Amino acid sequence: MKNTKRCPVCGSTDVIRVPDDAHRYLSNGIFLTRALMVKRIPVARYVCHDCGYLENWVENQHERDKIKRAWG
């Protein structure tokens, strides 16, 4: 959905991007440490308005590299 702007389930083009908020407590991110929840990678969500299908994306390559180093 991120790239095509179309839902793969129902075909709708009514796709909503919900950005992650780094300042929001318990936001939908990926934590890079097991002990303390201080290093976090934001995850953007793409939601189909019509059927509710949801995709999560780490949009920045640099952040994906951090995940690979921490969990890879």
CHARMM internal coordinates of N, CA and C (Angstrom, degrees):
IC EDIT
DIST 1 N 1 CA 1.4555
DIST 1 CA 1 C 1.5108
ANGL 1 N 1 CA 1 C 110.99
DIST 1 C 2 N 1.3363
ANGL 1 CA 1 C 2 N 116.23
DIHE 1 N 1 CA 1 C 2 N -33.52
DIST 2 N 2 CA 1.4597
ANGL 1 C 2 N 2 CA 119.72
DIHE 1 CA 1 C 2 N 2 CA -178.48
DIST 2 CA 2 C 1.5262
ANGL 2 N 2 CA 2 C 110.77
DIHE 1 C 2 N 2 CA 2 C -58.77
DIST 2 C 3 N 1.3130
ANGL 2 CA 2 C 3 N 116.89
DIHE 2 N 2 CA 2 C 3 N -44.72
DIST 3 N 3 CA 1.4622
ANGL 2 C 3 N 3 CA 120.71
DIHE 2 CA 2 C 3 N 3 CA -175.31
DIST 3 CA 3 C 1.5225
ANGL 3 N 3 CA 3 C 113.26
DIHE 2 C 3 N 3 CA 3 C -89.94
DIST 3 C 4 N 1.3157
ANGL 3 CA 3 C 4 N 117.20
DIHE 3 N 3 CA 3 C 4 N -36.65
DIST 4 N 4 CA 1.4701
ANGL 3 C 4 N 4 CA 120.32
DIHE 3 CA 3 C 4 N 4 CA -174.83
DIST 4 CA 4 C 1.5221
ANGL 4 N 4 CA 4 C 113.32
DIHE 3 C 4 N 4 CA 4 C -89.51
DIST 4 C 5 N 1.3454
ANGL 4 CA 4 C 5 N 116.79
DIHE 4 N 4 CA 4 C 5 N -18.67
DIST 5 N 5 CA 1.4745
ANGL 4 C 5 N 5 CA 122.30
DIHE 4 CA 4 C 5 N 5 CA -175.60
DIST 5 CA 5 C 1.5237
ANGL 5 N 5 CA 5 C 111.25
DIHE 4 C 5 N 5 CA 5 C 59.75
DIST 5 C 6 N 1.3336
ANGL 5 CA 5 C 6 N 115.91
DIHE 5 N 5 CA 5 C 6 N 25.57
DIST 6 N 6 CA 1.4645
ANGL 5 C 6 N 6 CA 122.12
DIHE 5 CA 5 C 6 N 6 CA 179.70
DIST 6 CA 6 C 1.5265
ANGL 6 N 6 CA 6 C 109.00
DIHE 5 C 6 N 6 CA 6 C -136.94
DIST 6 C 7 N 1.3258
ANGL 6 CA 6 C 7 N 116.04
DIHE 6 N 6 CA 6 C 7 N 138.16
DIST 7 N 7 CA 1.4530
ANGL 6 C 7 N 7 CA 121.24
DIHE 6 CA 6 C 7 N 7 CA 179.08
DIST 7 CA 7 C 1.5270
ANGL 7 N 7 CA 7 C 110.18
DIHE 6 C 7 N 7 CA 7 C -71.34
DIST 7 C 8 N 1.3473
ANGL 7 CA 7 C 8 N 118.47
DIHE 7 N 7 CA 7 C 8 N 128.20
DIST 8 N 8 CA 1.4591
ANGL 7 C 8 N 8 CA 120.02
DIHE 7 CA 7 C 8 N 8 CA 179.39
DIST 8 CA 8 C 1.5358
ANGL 8 N 8 CA 8 C 113.40
DIHE 7 C 8 N 8 CA 8 C -74.07
DIST 8 C 9 N 1.3192
ANGL 8 CA 8 C 9 N 117.54
DIHE 8 N 8 CA 8 C 9 N -13.20
DIST 9 N 9 CA 1.4614
ANGL 8 C 9 N 9 CA 121.20
DIHE 8 CA 8 C 9 N 9 CA -178.34
DIST 9 CA 9 C 1.5282
ANGL 9 N 9 CA 9 C 111.14
DIHE 8 C 9 N 9 CA 9 C -88.86
DIST 9 C 10 N 1.3349
ANGL 9 CA 9 C 10 N 116.63
DIHE 9 N 9 CA 9 C 10 N -53.31
DIST 10 N 10 CA 1.4713
ANGL 9 C 10 N 10 CA 119.73
DIHE 9 CA 9 C 10 N 10 CA -174.16
DIST 10 CA 10 C 1.5222
ANGL 10 N 10 CA 10 C 113.72
DIHE 9 C 10 N 10 CA 10 C -111.78
DIST 10 C 11 N 1.3515
ANGL 10 CA 10 C 11 N 117.70
DIHE 10 N 10 CA 10 C 11 N -10.48
DIST 11 N 11 CA 1.4613
ANGL 10 C 11 N 11 CA 120.50
DIHE 10 CA 10 C 11 N 11 CA 178.33
DIST 11 CA 11 C 1.5158
ANGL 11 N 11 CA 11 C 115.06
DIHE 10 C 11 N 11 CA 11 C 85.87
DIST 11 C 12 N 1.3159
ANGL 11 CA 11 C 12 N 117.57
DIHE 11 N 11 CA 11 C 12 N 0.66
DIST 12 N 12 CA 1.4607
ANGL 11 C 12 N 12 CA 120.89
DIHE 11 CA 11 C 12 N 12 CA -178.92
DIST 12 CA 12 C 1.5285
ANGL 12 N 12 CA 12 C 111.04
DIHE 11 C 12 N 12 CA 12 C -65.57
DIST 12 C 13 N 1.3109
ANGL 12 CA 12 C 13 N 115.62
DIHE 12 N 12 CA 12 C 13 N 149.59
DIST 13 N 13 CA 1.4654
ANGL 12 C 13 N 13 CA 120.90
DIHE 12 CA 12 C 13 N 13 CA 174.11
DIST 13 CA 13 C 1.5314
ANGL 13 N 13 CA 13 C 111.37
DIHE 12 C 13 N 13 CA 13 C -103.42
DIST 13 C 14 N 1.3184
ANGL 13 CA 13 C 14 N 116.65
DIHE 13 N 13 CA 13 C 14 N 8.51
DIST 14 N 14 CA 1.4652
ANGL 13 C 14 N 14 CA 121.76
DIHE 13 CA 13 C 14 N 14 CA 178.71
DIST 14 CA 14 C 1.5300
ANGL 14 N 14 CA 14 C 108.31
DIHE 13 C 14 N 14 CA 14 C -90.06
DIST 14 C 15 N 1.3398
ANGL 14 CA 14 C 15 N 115.89
DIHE 14 N 14 CA 14 C 15 N 75.81
DIST 15 N 15 CA 1.4548
ANGL 14 C 15 N 15 CA 123.33
DIHE 14 CA 14 C 15 N 15 CA -176.04
DIST 15 CA 15 C 1.5243
ANGL 15 N 15 CA 15 C 108.78
DIHE 14 C 15 N 15 CA 15 C -108.05
DIST 15 C 16 N 1.3232
ANGL 15 CA 15 C 16 N 116.49
DIHE 15 N 15 CA 15 C 16 N 133.03
DIST 16 N 16 CA 1.4599
ANGL 15 C 16 N 16 CA 122.69
DIHE 15 CA 15 C 16 N 16 CA -177.35
DIST 16 CA 16 C 1.5203
ANGL 16 N 16 CA 16 C 109.09
DIHE 15 C 16 N 16 CA 16 C -112.49
DIST 16 C 17 N 1.3394
ANGL 16 CA 16 C 17 N 117.00
DIHE 16 N 16 CA 16 C 17 N 129.28
DIST 17 N 17 CA 1.4641
ANGL 16 C 17 N 17 CA 121.74
DIHE 16 CA 16 C 17 N 17 CA 175.08
DIST 17 CA 17 C 1.5241
ANGL 17 N 17 CA 17 C 108.18
DIHE 16 C 17 N 17 CA 17 C -93.56
DIST 17 C 18 N 1.3273
ANGL 17 CA 17 C 18 N 116.28
DIHE 17 N 17 CA 17 C 18 N 124.65
DIST 18 N 18 CA 1.4635
ANGL 17 C 18 N 18 CA 121.88
DIHE 17 CA 17 C 18 N 18 CA 178.58
DIST 18 CA 18 C 1.5270
ANGL 18 N 18 CA 18 C 106.86
DIHE 17 C 18 N 18 CA 18 C -111.96
DIST 18 C 19 N 1.3352
ANGL 18 CA 18 C 19 N 117.99
DIHE 18 N 18 CA 18 C 19 N 107.00
DIST 19 N 19 CA 1.4630
ANGL 18 C 19 N 19 CA 119.45
DIHE 18 CA 18 C 19 N 19 CA -178.44
DIST 19 CA 19 C 1.5191
ANGL 19 N 19 CA 19 C 111.39
DIHE 18 C 19 N 19 CA 19 C -73.57
DIST 19 C 20 N 1.3229
ANGL 19 CA 19 C 20 N 115.78
DIHE 19 N 19 CA 19 C 20 N 153.02
DIST 20 N 20 CA 1.4613
ANGL 19 C 20 N 20 CA 121.10
DIHE 19 CA 19 C 20 N 20 CA 175.08
DIST 20 CA 20 C 1.5247
ANGL 20 N 20 CA 20 C 107.74
DIHE 19 C 20 N 20 CA 20 C -80.06
DIST 20 C 21 N 1.3083
ANGL 20 CA 20 C 21 N 116.23
DIHE 20 N 20 CA 20 C 21 N 146.40
DIST 21 N 21 CA 1.4570
ANGL 20 C 21 N 21 CA 121.75
DIHE 20 CA 20 C 21 N 21 CA 179.44
DIST 21 CA 21 C 1.5245
ANGL 21 N 21 CA 21 C 108.25
DIHE 20 C 21 N 21 CA 21 C -113.39
DIST 21 C 22 N 1.3166
ANGL 21 CA 21 C 22 N 117.11
DIHE 21 N 21 CA 21 C 22 N 107.77
DIST 22 N 22 CA 1.4621
ANGL 21 C 22 N 22 CA 121.97
DIHE 21 CA 21 C 22 N 22 CA -176.14
DIST 22 CA 22 C 1.5243
ANGL 22 N 22 CA 22 C 112.60
DIHE 21 C 22 N 22 CA 22 C -63.67
DIST 22 C 23 N 1.3106
ANGL 22 CA 22 C 23 N 118.17
DIHE 22 N 22 CA 22 C 23 N -19.88
DIST 23 N 23 CA 1.4571
ANGL 22 C 23 N 23 CA 121.29
DIHE 22 CA 22 C 23 N 23 CA -177.42
DIST 23 CA 23 C 1.5271
ANGL 23 N 23 CA 23 C 112.59
DIHE 22 C 23 N 23 CA 23 C -93.39
DIST 23 C 24 N 1.3014
ANGL 23 CA 23 C 24 N 116.67
DIHE 23 N 23 CA 23 C 24 N -5.36
DIST 24 N 24 CA 1.4607
ANGL 23 C 24 N 24 CA 120.93
DIHE 23 CA 23 C 24 N 24 CA -179.21
DIST 24 CA 24 C 1.5254
ANGL 24 N 24 CA 24 C 109.63
DIHE 23 C 24 N 24 CA 24 C -87.25
DIST 24 C 25 N 1.3015
ANGL 24 CA 24 C 25 N 117.04
DIHE 24 N 24 CA 24 C 25 N 130.46
DIST 25 N 25 CA 1.4589
ANGL 24 C 25 N 25 CA 122.00
DIHE 24 CA 24 C 25 N 25 CA 179.57
DIST 25 CA 25 C 1.5234
ANGL 25 N 25 CA 25 C 110.18
DIHE 24 C 25 N 25 CA 25 C -61.90
DIST 25 C 26 N 1.3254
ANGL 25 CA 25 C 26 N 115.76
DIHE 25 N 25 CA 25 C 26 N 132.55
DIST 26 N 26 CA 1.4626
ANGL 25 C 26 N 26 CA 123.18
DIHE 25 CA 25 C 26 N 26 CA 179.87
DIST 26 CA 26 C 1.5248
ANGL 26 N 26 CA 26 C 112.80
DIHE 25 C 26 N 26 CA 26 C 56.59
DIST 26 C 27 N 1.3065
ANGL 26 CA 26 C 27 N 116.47
DIHE 26 N 26 CA 26 C 27 N 41.42
DIST 27 N 27 CA 1.4544
ANGL 26 C 27 N 27 CA 119.17
DIHE 26 CA 26 C 27 N 27 CA 176.34
DIST 27 CA 27 C 1.5194
ANGL 27 N 27 CA 27 C 109.33
DIHE 26 C 27 N 27 CA 27 C -71.49
DIST 27 C 28 N 1.2992
ANGL 27 CA 27 C 28 N 117.01
DIHE 27 N 27 CA 27 C 28 N 169.96
DIST 28 N 28 CA 1.4613
ANGL 27 C 28 N 28 CA 123.69
DIHE 27 CA 27 C 28 N 28 CA -172.71
DIST 28 CA 28 C 1.5260
ANGL 28 N 28 CA 28 C 111.12
DIHE 27 C 28 N 28 CA 28 C -82.41
DIST 28 C 29 N 1.3201
ANGL 28 CA 28 C 29 N 117.59
DIHE 28 N 28 CA 28 C 29 N 70.42
DIST 29 N 29 CA 1.4508
ANGL 28 C 29 N 29 CA 120.79
DIHE 28 CA 28 C 29 N 29 CA -179.40
DIST 29 CA 29 C 1.5116
ANGL 29 N 29 CA 29 C 111.54
DIHE 28 C 29 N 29 CA 29 C -117.87
DIST 29 C 30 N 1.3314
ANGL 29 CA 29 C 30 N 115.43
DIHE 29 N 29 CA 29 C 30 N 178.03
DIST 30 N 30 CA 1.4518
ANGL 29 C 30 N 30 CA 122.14
DIHE 29 CA 29 C 30 N 30 CA 175.94
DIST 30 CA 30 C 1.5137
ANGL 30 N 30 CA 30 C 107.18
DIHE 29 C 30 N 30 CA 30 C -107.90
DIST 30 C 31 N 1.3121
ANGL 30 CA 30 C 31 N 115.88
DIHE 30 N 30 CA 30 C 31 N 121.97
DIST 31 N 31 CA 1.4618
ANGL 30 C 31 N 31 CA 120.14
DIHE 30 CA 30 C 31 N 31 CA -179.31
DIST 31 CA 31 C 1.5165
ANGL 31 N 31 CA 31 C 109.76
DIHE 30 C 31 N 31 CA 31 C -85.08
DIST 31 C 32 N 1.3322
ANGL 31 CA 31 C 32 N 116.32
DIHE 31 N 31 CA 31 C 32 N 137.95
DIST 32 N 32 CA 1.4504
ANGL 31 C 32 N 32 CA 121.69
DIHE 31 CA 31 C 32 N 32 CA -175.98
DIST 32 CA 32 C 1.5253
ANGL 32 N 32 CA 32 C 113.19
DIHE 31 C 32 N 32 CA 32 C -92.56
DIST 32 C 33 N 1.3097
ANGL 32 CA 32 C 33 N 117.90
DIHE 32 N 32 CA 32 C 33 N -9.59
DIST 33 N 33 CA 1.4661
ANGL 32 C 33 N 33 CA 121.30
DIHE 32 CA 32 C 33 N 33 CA 178.65
DIST 33 CA 33 C 1.5195
ANGL 33 N 33 CA 33 C 109.42
DIHE 32 C 33 N 33 CA 33 C -126.57
DIST 33 C 34 N 1.2919
ANGL 33 CA 33 C 34 N 115.49
DIHE 33 N 33 CA 33 C 34 N 152.96
DIST 34 N 34 CA 1.4639
ANGL 33 C 34 N 34 CA 119.64
DIHE 33 CA 33 C 34 N 34 CA 178.97
DIST 34 CA 34 C 1.5194
ANGL 34 N 34 CA 34 C 111.80
DIHE 33 C 34 N 34 CA 34 C -88.62
DIST 34 C 35 N 1.3289
ANGL 34 CA 34 C 35 N 116.76
DIHE 34 N 34 CA 34 C 35 N -32.45
DIST 35 N 35 CA 1.4619
ANGL 34 C 35 N 35 CA 120.60
DIHE 34 CA 34 C 35 N 35 CA -173.64
DIST 35 CA 35 C 1.5255
ANGL 35 N 35 CA 35 C 112.53
DIHE 34 C 35 N 35 CA 35 C -78.33
DIST 35 C 36 N 1.3050
ANGL 35 CA 35 C 36 N 117.31
DIHE 35 N 35 CA 35 C 36 N -53.07
DIST 36 N 36 CA 1.4646
ANGL 35 C 36 N 36 CA 121.59
DIHE 35 CA 35 C 36 N 36 CA -177.50
DIST 36 CA 36 C 1.5186
ANGL 36 N 36 CA 36 C 110.01
DIHE 35 C 36 N 36 CA 36 C -118.19
DIST 36 C 37 N 1.3077
ANGL 36 CA 36 C 37 N 115.30
DIHE 36 N 36 CA 36 C 37 N 140.09
DIST 37 N 37 CA 1.4563
ANGL 36 C 37 N 37 CA 118.91
DIHE 36 CA 36 C 37 N 37 CA -179.95
DIST 37 CA 37 C 1.5257
ANGL 37 N 37 CA 37 C 109.72
DIHE 36 C 37 N 37 CA 37 C -92.28
DIST 37 C 38 N 1.3384
ANGL 37 CA 37 C 38 N 115.99
DIHE 37 N 37 CA 37 C 38 N 64.48
DIST 38 N 38 CA 1.4512
ANGL 37 C 38 N 38 CA 119.22
DIHE 37 CA 37 C 38 N 38 CA -177.47
DIST 38 CA 38 C 1.5222
ANGL 38 N 38 CA 38 C 112.49
DIHE 37 C 38 N 38 CA 38 C -110.89
DIST 38 C 39 N 1.3190
ANGL 38 CA 38 C 39 N 117.61
DIHE 38 N 38 CA 38 C 39 N -36.89
DIST 39 N 39 CA 1.4594
ANGL 38 C 39 N 39 CA 120.71
DIHE 38 CA 38 C 39 N 39 CA 178.55
DIST 39 CA 39 C 1.5117
ANGL 39 N 39 CA 39 C 108.16
DIHE 38 C 39 N 39 CA 39 C -95.40
DIST 39 C 40 N 1.3266
ANGL 39 CA 39 C 40 N 115.29
DIHE 39 N 39 CA 39 C 40 N 117.91
DIST 40 N 40 CA 1.4593
ANGL 39 C 40 N 40 CA 120.43
DIHE 39 CA 39 C 40 N 40 CA -173.04
DIST 40 CA 40 C 1.5178
ANGL 40 N 40 CA 40 C 110.58
DIHE 39 C 40 N 40 CA 40 C -137.39
DIST 40 C 41 N 1.3136
ANGL 40 CA 40 C 41 N 116.48
DIHE 40 N 40 CA 40 C 41 N 139.04
DIST 41 N 41 CA 1.4610
ANGL 40 C 41 N 41 CA 123.38
DIHE 40 CA 40 C 41 N 41 CA 176.98
DIST 41 CA 41 C 1.5271
ANGL 41 N 41 CA 41 C 107.79
DIHE 40 C 41 N 41 CA 41 C -102.19
DIST 41 C 42 N 1.3267
ANGL 41 CA 41 C 42 N 117.92
DIHE 41 N 41 CA 41 C 42 N 128.75
DIST 42 N 42 CA 1.4668
ANGL 41 C 42 N 42 CA 119.43
DIHE 41 CA 41 C 42 N 42 CA 179.81
DIST 42 CA 42 C 1.5308
ANGL 42 N 42 CA 42 C 111.83
DIHE 41 C 42 N 42 CA 42 C -71.06
DIST 42 C 43 N 1.3281
ANGL 42 CA 42 C 43 N 115.15
DIHE 42 N 42 CA 42 C 43 N 146.33
DIST 43 N 43 CA 1.4587
ANGL 42 C 43 N 43 CA 122.17
DIHE 42 CA 42 C 43 N 43 CA 178.36
DIST 43 CA 43 C 1.5281
ANGL 43 N 43 CA 43 C 108.03
DIHE 42 C 43 N 43 CA 43 C -125.19
DIST 43 C 44 N 1.3284
ANGL 43 CA 43 C 44 N 116.29
DIHE 43 N 43 CA 43 C 44 N 119.96
DIST 44 N 44 CA 1.4662
ANGL 43 C 44 N 44 CA 120.76
DIHE 43 CA 43 C 44 N 44 CA 176.74
DIST 44 CA 44 C 1.5275
ANGL 44 N 44 CA 44 C 108.61
DIHE 43 C 44 N 44 CA 44 C -85.40
DIST 44 C 45 N 1.3156
ANGL 44 CA 44 C 45 N 115.94
DIHE 44 N 44 CA 44 C 45 N 143.55
DIST 45 N 45 CA 1.4598
ANGL 44 C 45 N 45 CA 120.97
DIHE 44 CA 44 C 45 N 45 CA 178.24
DIST 45 CA 45 C 1.5169
ANGL 45 N 45 CA 45 C 109.95
DIHE 44 C 45 N 45 CA 45 C -111.96
DIST 45 C 46 N 1.3162
ANGL 45 CA 45 C 46 N 115.07
DIHE 45 N 45 CA 45 C 46 N 141.08
DIST 46 N 46 CA 1.4588
ANGL 45 C 46 N 46 CA 122.06
DIHE 45 CA 45 C 46 N 46 CA 175.05
DIST 46 CA 46 C 1.5204
ANGL 46 N 46 CA 46 C 106.74
DIHE 45 C 46 N 46 CA 46 C -118.18
DIST 46 C 47 N 1.3390
ANGL 46 CA 46 C 47 N 116.08
DIHE 46 N 46 CA 46 C 47 N 121.66
DIST 47 N 47 CA 1.4547
ANGL 46 C 47 N 47 CA 122.23
DIHE 46 CA 46 C 47 N 47 CA -173.71
DIST 47 CA 47 C 1.5185
ANGL 47 N 47 CA 47 C 109.56
DIHE 46 C 47 N 47 CA 47 C -120.53
DIST 47 C 48 N 1.3304
ANGL 47 CA 47 C 48 N 116.10
DIHE 47 N 47 CA 47 C 48 N 131.30
DIST 48 N 48 CA 1.4644
ANGL 47 C 48 N 48 CA 120.44
DIHE 47 CA 47 C 48 N 48 CA 173.48
DIST 48 CA 48 C 1.5253
ANGL 48 N 48 CA 48 C 108.02
DIHE 47 C 48 N 48 CA 48 C -79.92
DIST 48 C 49 N 1.3142
ANGL 48 CA 48 C 49 N 116.21
DIHE 48 N 48 CA 48 C 49 N 122.53
DIST 49 N 49 CA 1.4614
ANGL 48 C 49 N 49 CA 121.06
DIHE 48 CA 48 C 49 N 49 CA -179.87
DIST 49 CA 49 C 1.5213
ANGL 49 N 49 CA 49 C 111.71
DIHE 48 C 49 N 49 CA 49 C -65.69
DIST 49 C 50 N 1.3262
ANGL 49 CA 49 C 50 N 117.24
DIHE 49 N 49 CA 49 C 50 N -32.98
DIST 50 N 50 CA 1.4611
ANGL 49 C 50 N 50 CA 120.31
DIHE 49 CA 49 C 50 N 50 CA -173.67
DIST 50 CA 50 C 1.5278
ANGL 50 N 50 CA 50 C 113.81
DIHE 49 C 50 N 50 CA 50 C -79.28
DIST 50 C 51 N 1.3472
ANGL 50 CA 50 C 51 N 118.19
DIHE 50 N 50 CA 50 C 51 N -44.01
DIST 51 N 51 CA 1.4700
ANGL 50 C 51 N 51 CA 118.64
DIHE 50 CA 50 C 51 N 51 CA -175.89
DIST 51 CA 51 C 1.5261
ANGL 51 N 51 CA 51 C 113.68
DIHE 50 C 51 N 51 CA 51 C -114.95
DIST 51 C 52 N 1.3413
ANGL 51 CA 51 C 52 N 117.92
DIHE 51 N 51 CA 51 C 52 N -12.28
DIST 52 N 52 CA 1.4490
ANGL 51 C 52 N 52 CA 120.67
DIHE 51 CA 51 C 52 N 52 CA 177.35
DIST 52 CA 52 C 1.5157
ANGL 52 N 52 CA 52 C 115.14
DIHE 51 C 52 N 52 CA 52 C 89.53
DIST 52 C 53 N 1.3146
ANGL 52 CA 52 C 53 N 117.86
DIHE 52 N 52 CA 52 C 53 N 1.87
DIST 53 N 53 CA 1.4639
ANGL 52 C 53 N 53 CA 120.26
DIHE 52 CA 52 C 53 N 53 CA 178.02
DIST 53 CA 53 C 1.5218
ANGL 53 N 53 CA 53 C 109.15
DIHE 52 C 53 N 53 CA 53 C -58.55
DIST 53 C 54 N 1.3529
ANGL 53 CA 53 C 54 N 116.19
DIHE 53 N 53 CA 53 C 54 N 143.37
DIST 54 N 54 CA 1.4604
ANGL 53 C 54 N 54 CA 121.28
DIHE 53 CA 53 C 54 N 54 CA -174.03
DIST 54 CA 54 C 1.5232
ANGL 54 N 54 CA 54 C 110.43
DIHE 53 C 54 N 54 CA 54 C -131.87
DIST 54 C 55 N 1.3353
ANGL 54 CA 54 C 55 N 116.35
DIHE 54 N 54 CA 54 C 55 N 136.56
DIST 55 N 55 CA 1.4641
ANGL 54 C 55 N 55 CA 122.68
DIHE 54 CA 54 C 55 N 55 CA 171.75
DIST 55 CA 55 C 1.5175
ANGL 55 N 55 CA 55 C 108.71
DIHE 54 C 55 N 55 CA 55 C -124.94
DIST 55 C 56 N 1.3373
ANGL 55 CA 55 C 56 N 116.33
DIHE 55 N 55 CA 55 C 56 N 142.67
DIST 56 N 56 CA 1.4633
ANGL 55 C 56 N 56 CA 122.58
DIHE 55 CA 55 C 56 N 56 CA 174.92
DIST 56 CA 56 C 1.5192
ANGL 56 N 56 CA 56 C 108.31
DIHE 55 C 56 N 56 CA 56 C -109.43
DIST 56 C 57 N 1.3402
ANGL 56 CA 56 C 57 N 116.17
DIHE 56 N 56 CA 56 C 57 N 137.81
DIST 57 N 57 CA 1.4602
ANGL 56 C 57 N 57 CA 121.06
DIHE 56 CA 56 C 57 N 57 CA -178.68
DIST 57 CA 57 C 1.5217
ANGL 57 N 57 CA 57 C 110.85
DIHE 56 C 57 N 57 CA 57 C -136.16
DIST 57 C 58 N 1.3387
ANGL 57 CA 57 C 58 N 115.72
DIHE 57 N 57 CA 57 C 58 N 134.03
DIST 58 N 58 CA 1.4650
ANGL 57 C 58 N 58 CA 121.74
DIHE 57 CA 57 C 58 N 58 CA 165.41
DIST 58 CA 58 C 1.5231
ANGL 58 N 58 CA 58 C 103.62
DIHE 57 C 58 N 58 CA 58 C -94.58
DIST 58 C 59 N 1.3175
ANGL 58 CA 58 C 59 N 116.63
DIHE 58 N 58 CA 58 C 59 N 108.03
DIST 59 N 59 CA 1.4621
ANGL 58 C 59 N 59 CA 120.78
DIHE 58 CA 58 C 59 N 59 CA -166.79
DIST 59 CA 59 C 1.5264
ANGL 59 N 59 CA 59 C 114.59
DIHE 58 C 59 N 59 CA 59 C -84.83
DIST 59 C 60 N 1.3203
ANGL 59 CA 59 C 60 N 118.35
DIHE 59 N 59 CA 59 C 60 N -17.66
DIST 60 N 60 CA 1.4539
ANGL 59 C 60 N 60 CA 121.44
DIHE 59 CA 59 C 60 N 60 CA -174.56
DIST 60 CA 60 C 1.5349
ANGL 60 N 60 CA 60 C 110.66
DIHE 59 C 60 N 60 CA 60 C -102.62
DIST 60 C 61 N 1.3256
ANGL 60 CA 60 C 61 N 117.38
DIHE 60 N 60 CA 60 C 61 N 127.04
DIST 61 N 61 CA 1.4622
ANGL 60 C 61 N 61 CA 121.71
DIHE 60 CA 60 C 61 N 61 CA -179.15
DIST 61 CA 61 C 1.5282
ANGL 61 N 61 CA 61 C 111.91
DIHE 60 C 61 N 61 CA 61 C -59.64
DIST 61 C 62 N 1.3246
ANGL 61 CA 61 C 62 N 116.77
DIHE 61 N 61 CA 61 C 62 N -40.69
DIST 62 N 62 CA 1.4649
ANGL 61 C 62 N 62 CA 121.31
DIHE 61 CA 61 C 62 N 62 CA 179.53
DIST 62 CA 62 C 1.5376
ANGL 62 N 62 CA 62 C 110.51
DIHE 61 C 62 N 62 CA 62 C -59.33
DIST 62 C 63 N 1.3205
ANGL 62 CA 62 C 63 N 116.96
DIHE 62 N 62 CA 62 C 63 N -39.34
DIST 63 N 63 CA 1.4535
ANGL 62 C 63 N 63 CA 121.03
DIHE 62 CA 62 C 63 N 63 CA 178.96
DIST 63 CA 63 C 1.5273
ANGL 63 N 63 CA 63 C 111.36
DIHE 62 C 63 N 63 CA 63 C -70.75
DIST 63 C 64 N 1.3401
ANGL 63 CA 63 C 64 N 117.50
DIHE 63 N 63 CA 63 C 64 N -35.89
DIST 64 N 64 CA 1.4701
ANGL 63 C 64 N 64 CA 119.87
DIHE 63 CA 63 C 64 N 64 CA 175.60
DIST 64 CA 64 C 1.5161
ANGL 64 N 64 CA 64 C 110.76
DIHE 63 C 64 N 64 CA 64 C -65.32
DIST 64 C 65 N 1.3410
ANGL 64 CA 64 C 65 N 116.96
DIHE 64 N 64 CA 64 C 65 N -34.69
DIST 65 N 65 CA 1.4685
ANGL 64 C 65 N 65 CA 120.40
DIHE 64 CA 64 C 65 N 65 CA 176.26
DIST 65 CA 65 C 1.5299
ANGL 65 N 65 CA 65 C 111.15
DIHE 64 C 65 N 65 CA 65 C -63.72
DIST 65 C 66 N 1.3430
ANGL 65 CA 65 C 66 N 117.09
DIHE 65 N 65 CA 65 C 66 N -39.25
DIST 66 N 66 CA 1.4590
ANGL 65 C 66 N 66 CA 121.18
DIHE 65 CA 65 C 66 N 66 CA 177.43
DIST 66 CA 66 C 1.5244
ANGL 66 N 66 CA 66 C 111.14
DIHE 65 C 66 N 66 CA 66 C -62.58
DIST 66 C 67 N 1.3190
ANGL 66 CA 66 C 67 N 116.91
DIHE 66 N 66 CA 66 C 67 N -40.05
DIST 67 N 67 CA 1.4642
ANGL 66 C 67 N 67 CA 121.32
DIHE 66 CA 66 C 67 N 67 CA 179.00
DIST 67 CA 67 C 1.5329
ANGL 67 N 67 CA 67 C 109.61
DIHE 66 C 67 N 67 CA 67 C -63.85
DIST 67 C 68 N 1.3165
ANGL 67 CA 67 C 68 N 116.38
DIHE 67 N 67 CA 67 C 68 N -42.38
DIST 68 N 68 CA 1.4583
ANGL 67 C 68 N 68 CA 119.53
DIHE 67 CA 67 C 68 N 68 CA -179.47
DIST 68 CA 68 C 1.5298
ANGL 68 N 68 CA 68 C 111.06
DIHE 67 C 68 N 68 CA 68 C -63.69
DIST 68 C 69 N 1.3288
ANGL 68 CA 68 C 69 N 116.44
DIHE 68 N 68 CA 68 C 69 N -41.35
DIST 69 N 69 CA 1.4717
ANGL 68 C 69 N 69 CA 119.41
DIHE 68 CA 68 C 69 N 69 CA 178.16
DIST 69 CA 69 C 1.5253
ANGL 69 N 69 CA 69 C 111.59
DIHE 68 C 69 N 69 CA 69 C -65.18
DIST 69 C 70 N 1.3076
ANGL 69 CA 69 C 70 N 117.62
DIHE 69 N 69 CA 69 C 70 N -38.08
DIST 70 N 70 CA 1.4597
ANGL 69 C 70 N 70 CA 121.47
DIHE 69 CA 69 C 70 N 70 CA -177.13
DIST 70 CA 70 C 1.5228
ANGL 70 N 70 CA 70 C 112.86
DIHE 69 C 70 N 70 CA 70 C -78.41
DIST 70 C 71 N 1.3199
ANGL 70 CA 70 C 71 N 118.11
DIHE 70 N 70 CA 70 C 71 N -39.18
DIST 71 N 71 CA 1.4585
ANGL 70 C 71 N 71 CA 121.74
DIHE 70 CA 70 C 71 N 71 CA -171.14
DIST 71 CA 71 C 1.5307
ANGL 71 N 71 CA 71 C 114.46
DIHE 70 C 71 N 71 CA 71 C -120.96
DIST 71 C 72 N 1.3476
ANGL 71 CA 71 C 72 N 116.37
DIHE 71 N 71 CA 71 C 72 N -12.57
DIST 72 N 72 CA 1.4608
ANGL 71 C 72 N 72 CA 121.74
DIHE 71 CA 71 C 72 N 72 CA -172.46
DIST 72 CA 72 C 1.4776
ANGL 72 N 72 CA 72 C 116.69
DIHE 71 C 72 N 72 CA 72 C -59.67
END
COOR INIT
IC SEED 1 N 1 CA 1 C
IC BUILD
